[in-house]
Amino acid sequence: MHRGIVPHERYMDASNVNELAGLAFVFLCLDRGRPKKLVIEKLEELDIPFVDVGMGVQEVEGSLLGIVRTTTSTPKQRGHVKDKSRISFSDGDENNEYSTNIQIADLNALNAALAVVKWKKLFGFYVDLENEHHSTYTIDGNMMTNEDQP
């Protein structure tokens, strides 16, 4: 399972986005909208499946609430990303505490774990009865919602 995973620790932009060619799968966790849109458009053009994760967190009366999102795009199902605006391409929201660069280790870990579980479902390691391509976890209600099945 761990072979062939290669981290790329540099910013993606128009000068290096072609390095995505030949990849089998991509995990995305980009905060900035412009590079994320560039990468996603290139992945779709190259027909490469990917999982994008994100979260929105707000402070309410000294506590945090929010949603953790996992969105999958595969050659068989891509339309929901644009048609339903499942992935934000904005550069942040002043009302989103997470965009102020706070790091919430447990939510980051949850986001990463959900992305890996979805990847394992896509490649047959886990059974995927719902075949969801978009899921959200709502913190305050401890609720997982699955959407965008084919």
Secondary structure, DSSP 8 states (H G I E B T S, - for coil): --TT-----S---TTTGGGGTT-S-EEE----HHHHHHHHHHHHHTT--EEEEEEEEEEETTEEEEEEEEEEEBTTB-HHHHHTT-S--SS--TT-GGGGT---HHHHHHHHHHHHHHHHHHTTSS--SS--SEEEEETTTTEEEEE---
